[in-house]
Amino acid sequence: MKGTTVPPDIDDETLAFAGRVFQAARNGDAGLLAPLLEGGLPPNLRNDKGDGLLMLASYHGHAELTALLMAHGADPDMPNDRGQTPLAGAAFKGDLAVAQVLLDGGAAVNGSGPDGRTALMIAAMFNRVTLLRLLLDRGADPGCVSKDGTTALAAATAMGASDTTALLGKLNRAEAPDV
């Protein structure tokens, strides 16, 4: 259902069903979605904002449903219409459990939307130290640069995120060549 117009052949009952499916993803209702997925519901179904079921489950902190969707083939790197990935959503929310499920399921640790912002940059911006450490432990590259030239350290500094700025600053100093 991606896009802003509804095809004329979709009736009100189908639209109401789709609404319930997306609300179930927001609410983490694995009990409702499991049999639908087993029956063939597309795991990468998107709403009118381009949010897939996995994005909604991840963003709203539902690790169990995130794992279920991924087990049924949901793409952990599928961005929404704003270019946000499920891992970036977990980083924004600071949800360690969801981030672990996404990474365990194959989400690209350095993946980004069209703007080039990685989950590490977002975790750094919002001072999510534990999540930042997880991403670094899983191979996130603190040297990645977004389309506007921002690194994770620059993003943390700009947002006044003192803990992640300090952590990334130490990492930068440890990697700097001796002169």
C-alpha positions as CSV (number, residue, x, y, z in Angstrom):
1,M,0.0,0.0,0.0
2,K,3.0,2.3,-0.5
3,G,2.0,5.6,-2.0
4,T,-0.6,8.2,-1.4
5,T,-3.4,6.9,-3.5
6,V,-5.5,3.8,-2.9
7,P,-6.3,1.8,-6.0
8,P,-10.0,1.9,-6.8
9,D,-10.3,-1.9,-6.5
10,I,-9.4,-2.0,-2.8
11,D,-12.6,-2.0,-0.7
12,D,-13.2,-0.6,2.7
13,E,-13.0,-4.0,4.4
14,T,-9.5,-4.6,2.9
15,L,-8.4,-1.1,4.0
16,A,-9.6,-1.8,7.5
17,F,-7.8,-5.1,7.6
18,A,-4.5,-3.4,6.5
19,G,-5.0,-0.8,9.2
20,R,-5.3,-3.6,11.8
21,V,-2.2,-5.3,10.5
22,F,-0.1,-2.1,10.8
23,Q,-1.5,-1.3,14.2
24,A,-0.6,-4.9,15.3
25,A,3.0,-4.2,14.2
26,R,3.0,-0.9,16.2
27,N,1.6,-2.8,19.2
28,G,3.9,-5.8,19.0
29,D,1.0,-8.2,18.5
30,A,2.9,-11.3,17.4
31,G,-0.1,-13.4,18.2
32,L,-2.2,-11.7,15.5
33,L,0.6,-11.4,12.9
34,A,2.2,-14.9,13.2
35,P,-0.7,-16.8,11.6
36,L,-1.0,-14.1,9.0
37,L,2.6,-14.3,8.1
38,E,2.4,-18.1,8.0
39,G,-0.6,-17.7,5.7
40,G,1.3,-15.6,3.2
41,L,1.1,-12.0,4.5
42,P,4.1,-10.2,2.8
43,P,6.6,-9.5,5.6
44,N,7.7,-6.3,3.7
45,L,4.2,-4.8,3.5
46,R,4.4,-1.0,3.7
47,N,1.9,1.6,4.8
48,D,1.3,4.9,3.0
49,K,4.4,6.4,4.6
50,G,6.6,3.6,3.4
51,D,6.9,2.2,6.9
52,G,7.2,-1.6,6.7
53,L,5.9,-3.9,9.4
54,L,9.5,-4.4,10.6
55,M,10.1,-0.7,10.9
56,L,6.9,-0.3,12.9
57,A,7.8,-3.2,15.2
58,S,11.4,-2.1,15.6
59,Y,10.6,1.6,16.2
60,H,8.1,0.7,18.8
61,G,10.4,-1.6,20.7
62,H,9.0,-5.0,20.0
63,A,12.0,-7.4,19.8
64,E,9.9,-10.6,19.7
65,L,7.9,-9.3,16.7
66,T,11.0,-8.0,15.0
67,A,12.5,-11.5,15.2
68,L,9.3,-13.1,13.9
69,L,9.1,-10.7,11.0
70,M,12.7,-11.4,10.1
71,A,12.2,-15.1,10.4
72,H,9.5,-14.7,7.7
73,G,11.9,-12.7,5.4
74,A,11.4,-9.1,6.3
75,D,14.2,-7.0,5.0
76,P,16.2,-5.5,8.0
77,D,17.6,-2.8,5.7
78,M,14.4,-1.6,4.0
79,P,14.1,2.2,4.6
80,N,10.9,4.0,4.9
81,D,10.0,7.0,2.7
82,R,12.1,9.2,5.0
83,G,15.1,7.0,4.4
84,Q,15.1,5.6,8.0
85,T,16.1,2.0,8.4
86,P,14.8,-0.2,11.3
87,L,18.3,-0.2,12.9
88,A,18.3,3.6,12.8
89,G,14.9,3.6,14.4
90,A,16.1,1.3,17.2
91,A,19.2,3.6,17.6
92,F,16.9,6.7,17.8
93,K,14.8,5.0,20.5
94,G,17.8,3.6,22.3
95,D,16.4,0.1,22.1
96,L,19.3,-2.3,22.7
97,A,17.2,-5.5,22.5
98,V,15.7,-4.6,19.1
99,A,19.1,-3.5,17.8
100,Q,20.5,-6.9,18.8
101,V,17.7,-8.8,17.0
102,L,18.2,-6.7,13.9
103,L,22.0,-7.2,13.8
104,D,21.6,-10.9,14.6
105,G,19.2,-11.1,11.7
106,G,21.6,-9.5,9.2
107,A,20.9,-5.8,9.4
108,A,23.9,-3.9,7.9
109,V,25.7,-2.3,10.8
110,N,26.9,0.5,8.6
111,G,23.7,0.7,6.5
112,S,22.0,4.0,5.9
113,G,19.3,5.7,4.1
114,P,19.8,8.1,1.2
115,D,21.2,10.8,3.5
116,G,24.1,8.5,4.6
117,R,23.3,8.6,8.3
118,T,24.1,5.4,10.0
119,A,22.7,3.9,13.2
120,L,26.0,4.8,14.9
121,M,25.5,8.5,14.0
122,I,22.0,8.4,15.4
123,A,23.0,6.6,18.6
124,A,25.8,9.2,19.0
125,M,23.5,12.1,18.4
126,F,21.1,11.0,21.1
127,N,23.8,10.0,23.6
128,R,22.9,6.3,23.5
129,V,26.1,5.0,24.9
130,T,25.1,1.3,25.4
131,L,23.7,1.2,21.8
132,L,26.8,2.9,20.5
133,R,29.0,0.3,22.1
134,L,26.9,-2.5,20.7
135,L,27.2,-1.0,17.2
136,L,31.0,-0.5,17.6
137,D,31.4,-4.1,18.9
138,R,29.5,-5.3,15.8
139,G,31.8,-3.5,13.4
140,A,30.2,-0.1,13.0
141,D,32.7,2.3,11.3
142,P,32.9,5.6,13.2
143,G,34.6,7.0,10.2
144,C,31.5,6.8,8.0
145,V,30.5,10.2,6.7
146,S,26.9,11.2,5.8
147,K,26.0,13.1,2.6
148,D,26.3,16.4,4.5
149,G,29.8,15.5,5.7
150,T,28.9,14.5,9.3
151,T,30.6,11.7,11.2
152,A,29.3,10.1,14.4
153,L,31.6,12.2,16.5
154,A,30.6,15.4,14.7
155,A,26.9,14.5,15.2
156,A,27.4,13.8,18.9
157,T,29.3,17.0,19.4
158,A,26.7,19.1,17.5
159,M,23.9,17.7,19.7
160,G,25.8,18.2,22.9
161,A,25.8,14.4,23.6
162,S,28.6,14.5,26.1
163,D,28.9,10.8,26.8
164,T,29.0,9.6,23.2
165,T,31.3,12.5,22.3
166,A,33.8,11.5,24.9
167,L,33.6,7.8,23.9
168,L,34.1,8.5,20.2
169,G,36.7,11.1,21.0
170,K,38.8,8.5,22.9
171,L,38.3,6.1,20.0
172,N,39.5,8.8,17.5
173,R,42.6,9.5,19.7
174,A,43.4,5.8,20.0
175,E,43.3,5.4,16.2
176,A,45.2,8.5,15.4
177,P,48.7,7.8,14.1
178,D,51.6,8.8,16.4
179,V,53.6,11.7,15.1
